[in-house]
Amino acid sequence: MKYEKIWNKVLSPNETVEYEFSIGQKYINFSLIFLGILIFLIFSWISITLAIILFLGALFYYGFYLKAANAYALTNKRVLIHRGWLSTHMTSVDYQKITDIKVRESFFDRIITQTGHISINTAGANLTEIVIVHIDSPYEVKKKIDMLKDKITSAGGG
């Protein structure tokens, strides 16, 4: 597991990670290439040094930070959302609390980056509790959540 250090901090006894994921690689690659071209087109005529510094910042953000700061896991008991890198925020939602899952793929997301967004609503909340953005195969992730949720429900856990 890529994010094993994160999950080991929060997994309860008898809880296992069934699937883990992060921001989609095609989204990261496209954003980095697009920003790189934009930065050099706009800033290279002012200062090549400024363009290089801005590109290195974009490289750090898209090449490292986004993946490190957005880790998601589906366990046999709940959905785990870990956000942040130096300071972090962990959210978990038990499958029994999930009332609705919505998938959104904009034209740009579907065609260019082949990613999408998942919104997870929970019981008792007026607003969407969790939004997971720019993930590969959002419909497949939704199916996995539904499957794990059904498994919990049929086992008498909800």
GUVEXLO-541714 format. One line per 4 residues: number of its first residue (from 1); their letters; for each residue x, y, z of N, C-alpha, C. Coordinates in nm, 4 decimals, always signed. Layout:
<rs>
NUM = A = X/Y/Z/X/Y/Z/X/Y/Z; ...
</rs>
This chain:
<rs>
1 = MKYE = +0.0844/-0.1187/+0.0000/+0.0000/+0.0000/+0.0000/+0.0887/+0.1248/+0.0000; +0.0521/+0.2179/-0.0822/+0.1289/+0.3415/-0.0952/+0.1144/+0.4307/+0.0285; -0.0029/+0.4331/+0.0879/-0.0307/+0.5227/+0.2011/-0.0410/+0.4463/+0.3332; +0.0305/+0.3379/+0.3452/+0.0210/+0.2500/+0.4617/+0.0485/+0.3244/+0.5935
5 = KIWN = +0.1458/+0.4155/+0.5940/+0.1771/+0.4917/+0.7163/+0.0567/+0.5711/+0.7650; -0.0172/+0.6286/+0.6716/-0.1355/+0.7076/+0.7078/-0.2434/+0.6164/+0.7640; -0.2743/+0.5091/+0.6937/-0.3860/+0.4250/+0.7337/-0.3579/+0.3518/+0.8647; -0.2335/+0.3128/+0.8890/-0.2013/+0.2423/+1.0134/-0.2295/+0.3262/+1.1374
9 = KVLS = -0.2297/+0.4567/+1.1231/-0.2600/+0.5455/+1.2358/-0.4076/+0.5398/+1.2752; -0.4965/+0.5064/+1.1814/-0.6404/+0.5194/+1.2068/-0.7213/+0.3904/+1.1945; -0.6620/+0.2857/+1.1421/-0.7386/+0.1626/+1.1256/-0.7696/+0.0993/+1.2611; -0.8935/+0.0557/+1.2758/-0.9335/-0.0132/+1.3981/-0.8976/-0.1615/+1.3855
13 = PNET = -0.9023/-0.2352/+1.4982/-0.8746/-0.3788/+1.4891/-0.9707/-0.4455/+1.3896; -0.9214/-0.5388/+1.3152/-0.9980/-0.6131/+1.2139/-1.0429/-0.5268/+1.0958; -0.9878/-0.4082/+1.0824/-1.0206/-0.3228/+0.9678/-0.9065/-0.3314/+0.8672; -0.9420/-0.3501/+0.7408/-0.8412/-0.3605/+0.6363/-0.8741/-0.2657/+0.5217
17 = VEYE = -0.7714/-0.2176/+0.4562/-0.7893/-0.1319/+0.3399/-0.8191/-0.2212/+0.2199; -0.9337/-0.1961/+0.1568/-0.9747/-0.2723/+0.0388/-0.9279/-0.2051/-0.0909; -0.9191/-0.0714/-0.0870/-0.8831/+0.0041/-0.2073/-0.8341/+0.1407/-0.1635; -0.7232/+0.1868/-0.2201/-0.6742/+0.3213/-0.1917/-0.6461/+0.3936/-0.3220
21 = FSIG = -0.6588/+0.5257/-0.3181/-0.6403/+0.6041/-0.4392/-0.6127/+0.7488/-0.4025; -0.5822/+0.8288/-0.5033/-0.5537/+0.9701/-0.4838/-0.5984/+1.0454/-0.6088; -0.5481/+1.1655/-0.6231/-0.5761/+1.2480/-0.7408/-0.5288/+1.1713/-0.8646; -0.6061/+1.1793/-0.9724/-0.5730/+1.1080/-1.0951/-0.4454/+1.1579/-1.1608
25 = QKYI = -0.3631/+1.0643/-1.2065/-0.2343/+1.0987/-1.2669/-0.2505/+1.1776/-1.3969; -0.3530/+1.1475/-1.4762/-0.3739/+1.2223/-1.6008/-0.4090/+1.3680/-1.5732; -0.4837/+1.3927/-1.4647/-0.5141/+1.5304/-1.4246/-0.3849/+1.6032/-1.3875; -0.3007/+1.5382/-1.3107/-0.1743/+1.5987/-1.2684/-0.0860/+1.6266/-1.3894
29 = NFSL = -0.0713/+1.5292/-1.4772/+0.0138/+1.5468/-1.5963/-0.0364/+1.6604/-1.6845; -0.1678/+1.6614/-1.7120/-0.2229/+1.7663/-1.7972/-0.2020/+1.9035/-1.7338; -0.2316/+1.9152/-1.6049/-0.2178/+2.0440/-1.5359/-0.0741/+2.0924/-1.5375; +0.0184/+2.0028/-1.5149/+0.1592/+2.0401/-1.5128/+0.2072/+2.0852/-1.6504
33 = IFLG = +0.1691/+2.0125/-1.7539/+0.2084/+2.0510/-1.8898/+0.1445/+2.1838/-1.9282; +0.0140/+2.1980/-1.9012/-0.0572/+2.3211/-1.9346/+0.0038/+2.4408/-1.8615; +0.0257/+2.4273/-1.7315/+0.0842/+2.5375/-1.6543/+0.2266/+2.5664/-1.6980; +0.3030/+2.4620/-1.7283/+0.4400/+2.4834/-1.7744/+0.4447/+2.5666/-1.9009
37 = ILIF = +0.3603/+2.5319/-1.9959/+0.3543/+2.6080/-2.1212/+0.3080/+2.7511/-2.0936; +0.2036/+2.7654/-2.0139/+0.1507/+2.8980/-1.9810/+0.2546/+2.9839/-1.9101; +0.3225/+2.9270/-1.8131/+0.4250/+3.0013/-1.7384/+0.5346/+3.0501/-1.8312; +0.5840/+2.9627/-1.9175/+0.6920/+3.0036/-2.0062/+0.6459/+3.1011/-2.1141
41 = LIFS = +0.5208/+3.0901/-2.1583/+0.4701/+3.1862/-2.2559/+0.4534/+3.3248/-2.1936; +0.4050/+3.3286/-2.0713/+0.3769/+3.4584/-2.0079/+0.5008/+3.5204/-1.9444; +0.5807/+3.4405/-1.8733/+0.6862/+3.4978/-1.7917/+0.8257/+3.4920/-1.8526; +0.8476/+3.4112/-1.9540/+0.9829/+3.4022/-2.0083/+1.0251/+3.5315/-2.0767
45 = WISI = +0.9304/+3.6089/-2.1282/+0.9682/+3.7350/-2.1899/+0.9992/+3.8413/-2.0849; +0.9523/+3.8227/-1.9606/+0.9874/+3.9138/-1.8509/+1.1201/+3.8694/-1.7902; +1.1243/+3.7423/-1.7486/+1.2437/+3.6898/-1.6832/+1.2400/+3.5380/-1.6898; +1.3431/+3.4800/-1.7486/+1.3505/+3.3344/-1.7558/+1.3668/+3.2763/-1.6155
49 = TLAI = +1.4323/+3.3494/-1.5264/+1.4496/+3.3034/-1.3882/+1.3152/+3.2940/-1.3178; +1.2314/+3.3950/-1.3352/+1.0976/+3.3933/-1.2766/+1.0164/+3.2768/-1.3329; +1.0260/+3.2540/-1.4622/+0.9537/+3.1431/-1.5251/+0.9995/+3.0096/-1.4673; +1.1285/+2.9938/-1.4467/+1.1815/+2.8689/-1.3905/+1.1345/+2.8506/-1.2466
53 = ILFL = +1.1371/+2.9558/-1.1679/+1.0918/+2.9485/-1.0278/+0.9438/+2.9114/-1.0219; +0.8617/+2.9757/-1.1045/+0.7193/+2.9446/-1.1074/+0.6949/+2.8008/-1.1533; +0.7711/+2.7558/-1.2525/+0.7562/+2.6189/-1.2997/+0.7971/+2.5187/-1.1921; +0.9037/+2.5465/-1.1194/+0.9459/+2.4576/-1.0105/+0.8397/+2.4516/-0.9013
57 = GALF = +0.7739/+2.5656/-0.8740/+0.6626/+2.5664/-0.7780/+0.5471/+2.4809/-0.8268; +0.5143/+2.4929/-0.9540/+0.4073/+2.4113/-1.0123/+0.4468/+2.2641/-1.0129; +0.5717/+2.2353/-1.0397/+0.6207/+2.0974/-1.0385/+0.6079/+2.0365/-0.8989; +0.6436/+2.1130/-0.7955/+0.6290/+2.0648/-0.6586/+0.4813/+2.0402/-0.6273
61 = YYGF = +0.3965/+2.1367/-0.6612/+0.2538/+2.1263/-0.6294/+0.1888/+2.0083/-0.7012; +0.2074/+2.0015/-0.8315/+0.1416/+1.8957/-0.9088/+0.2183/+1.7634/-0.9060; +0.3500/+1.7709/-0.8964/+0.4301/+1.6505/-0.9003/+0.4394/+1.5771/-0.7678; +0.4260/+1.6504/-0.6568/+0.4389/+1.5868/-0.5264/+0.3200/+1.6141/-0.4345
65 = YLKA = +0.2912/+1.7408/-0.4133/+0.1964/+1.7790/-0.3085/+0.0564/+1.7208/-0.3282; -0.0003/+1.7316/-0.4459/-0.1381/+1.6853/-0.4666/-0.1557/+1.5382/-0.4302; -0.0625/+1.4546/-0.4702/-0.0724/+1.3108/-0.4378/-0.0519/+1.2881/-0.2885; +0.0452/+1.3572/-0.2296/+0.0756/+1.3380/-0.0874/-0.0346/+1.3944/+0.0019
69 = ANAY = -0.1019/+1.4975/-0.0432/-0.1997/+1.5669/+0.0404/-0.3437/+1.5225/+0.0183; -0.3663/+1.4285/-0.0692/-0.5017/+1.3800/-0.0971/-0.4989/+1.2288/-0.1101; -0.5134/+1.1620/+0.0021/-0.5131/+1.0162/+0.0031/-0.6510/+0.9677/+0.0472; -0.7034/+0.8689/-0.0235/-0.8361/+0.8171/+0.0044/-0.8286/+0.6652/+0.0149
73 = ALTN = -0.9074/+0.6093/+0.1065/-0.9102/+0.4638/+0.1204/-1.0529/+0.4173/+0.1455; -1.0822/+0.3010/+0.0907/-1.2065/+0.2315/+0.1208/-1.1661/+0.1098/+0.2016; -1.2140/+0.1022/+0.3241/-1.1816/-0.0125/+0.4080/-1.3016/-0.1057/+0.4107; -1.2901/-0.2121/+0.4862/-1.4031/-0.3030/+0.4993/-1.5092/-0.2474/+0.5941
77 = KRVL = -1.4853/-0.1251/+0.6529/-1.5807/-0.0650/+0.7456/-1.6232/+0.0771/+0.7101; -1.5364/+0.1523/+0.6401/-1.5642/+0.2948/+0.6190/-1.4816/+0.3530/+0.5055; -1.5144/+0.4781/+0.4720/-1.4381/+0.5563/+0.3748/-1.3460/+0.6477/+0.4553; -1.2178/+0.6525/+0.4193/-1.1207/+0.7391/+0.4858/-1.0715/+0.8446/+0.3882
81 = IHRG = -1.0692/+0.9689/+0.4330/-1.0213/+1.0801/+0.3516/-0.9134/+1.1509/+0.4311; -0.7929/+1.1520/+0.3770/-0.6802/+1.2182/+0.4432/-0.6391/+1.3361/+0.3567; -0.6415/+1.4537/+0.4150/-0.6033/+1.5743/+0.3414/-0.4909/+1.6449/+0.4159; -0.3998/+1.6999/+0.3403/-0.2907/+1.7767/+0.3975/-0.1597/+1.7028/+0.3933
85 = WLST = -0.0531/+1.7781/+0.4189/+0.0802/+1.7214/+0.4135/+0.1552/+1.7543/+0.5420; +0.1799/+1.8799/+0.5695/+0.2459/+1.9174/+0.6945/+0.1447/+1.9225/+0.8086; +0.0335/+1.9849/+0.7854/-0.0785/+1.9739/+0.8788/-0.1850/+1.8925/+0.8059; -0.2529/+1.8058/+0.8786/-0.3429/+1.7120/+0.8122/-0.4824/+1.7153/+0.8727
89 = HMTS = -0.5752/+1.6618/+0.7952/-0.7151/+1.6505/+0.8375/-0.7657/+1.5154/+0.7887; -0.8143/+1.4355/+0.8818/-0.8660/+1.3016/+0.8474/-1.0165/+1.3006/+0.8699; -1.0886/+1.2515/+0.7710/-1.2330/+1.2347/+0.7818/-1.2648/+1.0892/+0.7537; -1.3568/+1.0336/+0.8299/-1.4013/+0.8977/+0.8001/-1.5524/+0.8939/+0.8064
93 = VDYQ = -1.6090/+0.8120/+0.7204/-1.7536/+0.7955/+0.7157/-1.7826/+0.6464/+0.7120; -1.8578/+0.5991/+0.8102/-1.9002/+0.4600/+0.8104/-1.9979/+0.4373/+0.6958; -1.9908/+0.3209/+0.6347/-2.0778/+0.2911/+0.5216/-2.2262/+0.3015/+0.5595; -2.2598/+0.2670/+0.6845/-2.4001/+0.2725/+0.7277/-2.4535/+0.4159/+0.7264
97 = KITD = -2.3653/+0.5150/+0.7379/-2.4070/+0.6555/+0.7419/-2.4228/+0.7172/+0.6035; -2.3743/+0.6502/+0.5004/-2.3812/+0.7052/+0.3640/-2.5237/+0.6918/+0.3113; -2.5811/+0.8051/+0.2718/-2.7171/+0.8044/+0.2176/-2.7183/+0.8170/+0.0657; -2.6184/+0.8842/+0.0096/-2.6204/+0.9106/-0.1338/-2.4781/+0.9330/-0.1827
101 = IKVR = -2.4496/+0.8839/-0.3025/-2.3202/+0.9052/-0.3668/-2.3479/+0.9602/-0.5058; -2.2881/+1.0745/-0.5365/-2.3055/+1.1352/-0.6677/-2.1718/+1.1400/-0.7396; -2.1753/+1.1126/-0.8685/-2.0563/+1.1205/-0.9520/-2.0761/+1.2348/-1.0500; -1.9734/+1.3169/-1.0652/-1.9793/+1.4272/-1.1607/-1.8536/+1.4255/-1.2457
105 = ESFF = -1.8740/+1.4217/-1.3760/-1.7642/+1.4322/-1.4713/-1.7977/+1.5462/-1.5671; -1.7253/+1.6555/-1.5550/-1.7471/+1.7631/-1.6503/-1.6903/+1.7208/-1.7856; -1.7270/+1.7924/-1.8890/-1.6757/+1.7629/-2.0225/-1.5232/+1.7622/-2.0216; -1.4640/+1.8658/-1.9626/-1.3185/+1.8778/-1.9550/-1.2591/+1.7577/-1.8805
109 = DRII = -1.3168/+1.7244/-1.7650/-1.2661/+1.6118/-1.6861/-1.2735/+1.4808/-1.7648; -1.3866/+1.4567/-1.8265/-1.4065/+1.3304/-1.8977/-1.3165/+1.3168/-2.0191; -1.3067/+1.4211/-2.0981/-1.2353/+1.4136/-2.2254/-1.0845/+1.4356/-2.2094; -1.0458/+1.5363/-2.1345/-0.9042/+1.5734/-2.1270/-0.8284/+1.4935/-2.0209
113 = TQTG = -0.8776/+1.4942/-1.8979/-0.8011/+1.4312/-1.7889/-0.8557/+1.2946/-1.7487; -0.9707/+1.2588/-1.8015/-1.0362/+1.1311/-1.7708/-1.0483/+1.1087/-1.6199; -1.0928/+1.2144/-1.5513/-1.1147/+1.2081/-1.4072/-1.2551/+1.2580/-1.3764; -1.2916/+1.2532/-1.2497/-1.4216/+1.3024/-1.2079/-1.4237/+1.3269/-1.0587
117 = HISI = -1.5417/+1.3621/-1.0095/-1.5610/+1.3954/-0.8689/-1.6684/+1.3041/-0.8102; -1.6521/+1.2712/-0.6848/-1.7538/+1.1954/-0.6118/-1.7955/+1.2786/-0.4919; -1.9269/+1.2922/-0.4724/-1.9828/+1.3583/-0.3546/-2.0524/+1.2523/-0.2708; -2.0179/+1.2480/-0.1429/-2.0778/+1.1499/-0.0515/-2.1595/+1.2255/+0.0525
121 = NTAG = -2.2897/+1.1984/+0.0536/-2.3790/+1.2568/+0.1528/-2.4002/+1.1565/+0.2647; -2.4184/+1.2093/+0.3860/-2.4377/+1.1209/+0.5003/-2.5681/+1.1533/+0.5724; -2.6130/+1.0596/+0.6522/-2.7363/+1.0760/+0.7283/-2.7233/+1.1935/+0.8245; -2.8272/+1.2757/+0.8287/-2.8319/+1.3865/+0.9232/-2.7607/+1.5120/+0.8776
125 = ANLT = -2.6996/+1.5112/+0.7625/-2.6284/+1.6295/+0.7146/-2.7092/+1.6971/+0.6044; -2.7156/+1.8289/+0.6098/-2.7880/+1.9039/+0.5077/-2.7043/+1.9244/+0.3822; -2.5738/+1.9273/+0.3990/-2.4847/+1.9535/+0.2875/-2.4024/+1.8291/+0.2552; -2.3399/+1.8305/+0.1381/-2.2498/+1.7220/+0.1025/-2.1367/+1.7190/+0.2037
129 = EIVI = -2.1147/+1.6041/+0.2615/-2.0104/+1.5901/+0.3622/-1.8712/+1.5843/+0.2997; -1.8596/+1.5056/+0.1962/-1.7282/+1.4793/+0.1400/-1.7340/+1.4960/-0.0113; -1.6356/+1.5650/-0.0657/-1.6196/+1.5726/-0.2105/-1.4776/+1.5290/-0.2415; -1.4666/+1.4262/-0.3211/-1.3370/+1.3737/-0.3631/-1.3205/+1.4153/-0.5092
133 = VHID = -1.2166/+1.4941/-0.5370/-1.2038/+1.5561/-0.6693/-1.0914/+1.4953/-0.7527; -1.1092/+1.5045/-0.8832/-1.0093/+1.4670/-0.9838/-0.9538/+1.3266/-0.9638; -1.0430/+1.2301/-0.9460/-0.9975/+1.0921/-0.9300/-1.0208/+1.0140/-1.0591; -0.9322/+0.9196/-1.0828/-0.9489/+0.8299/-1.1976/-1.0708/+0.7420/-1.1753
137 = SPYE = -1.1409/+0.7115/-1.2800/-1.2532/+0.6167/-1.2795/-1.3510/+0.6377/-1.1644; -1.4154/+0.7537/-1.1575/-1.5055/+0.7802/-1.0444/-1.6239/+0.6835/-1.0365; -1.6722/+0.6351/-1.1502/-1.7834/+0.5403/-1.1463/-1.7389/+0.4064/-1.0877; -1.6150/+0.3675/-1.1149/-1.5612/+0.2445/-1.0563/-1.5462/+0.2592/-0.9049
141 = VKKK = -1.5016/+0.3768/-0.8607/-1.4894/+0.4018/-0.7165/-1.6274/+0.3977/-0.6519; -1.7265/+0.4563/-0.7180/-1.8630/+0.4521/-0.6653/-1.9108/+0.3076/-0.6525; -1.8834/+0.2251/-0.7542/-1.9224/+0.0838/-0.7496/-1.8563/+0.0128/-0.6316; -1.7293/+0.0438/-0.6071/-1.6584/-0.0186/-0.4947/-1.7197/+0.0240/-0.3618
145 = IDML = -1.7543/+0.1516/-0.3493/-1.8199/+0.1988/-0.2266/-1.9539/+0.1286/-0.2094; -2.0325/+0.1222/-0.3164/-2.1629/+0.0550/-0.3103/-2.1474/-0.0917/-0.2716; -2.0484/-0.1593/-0.3287/-2.0258/-0.3003/-0.2988/-1.9894/-0.3196/-0.1512; -1.8979/-0.2361/-0.1005/-1.8572/-0.2482/+0.0399/-1.9711/-0.2106/+0.1335
149 = KDKI = -2.0492/-0.1107/+0.0940/-2.1657/-0.0707/+0.1737/-2.2688/-0.1839/+0.1786; -2.2948/-0.2473/+0.0648/-2.3889/-0.3592/+0.0592/-2.3391/-0.4766/+0.1422; -2.2091/-0.5008/+0.1399/-2.1514/-0.6096/+0.2172/-2.1738/-0.5870/+0.3684; -2.1557/-0.4630/+0.4130/-2.1771/-0.4283/+0.5550/-2.3244/-0.4443/+0.5897
153 = TSAG = -2.4114/-0.3937/+0.5022/-2.5548/-0.3985/+0.5272/-2.6055/-0.5440/+0.5324; -2.5608/-0.6250/+0.4391/-2.6069/-0.7640/+0.4350/-2.5508/-0.8475/+0.5496; -2.4367/-0.8020/+0.6067/-2.3771/-0.8746/+0.7198/-2.4426/-0.8350/+0.8520; -2.5399/-0.7421/+0.8445/-2.6116/-0.6995/+0.9650/-2.5453/-0.5838/+1.0367
157 = GG = -2.4519/-0.5160/+0.9688/-2.3828/-0.4043/+1.0327/-2.4538/-0.2726/+1.0174; -2.5691/-0.2660/+0.9527/-2.6315/-0.1374/+0.9346/-2.7731/-0.1416/+0.9127
</rs>
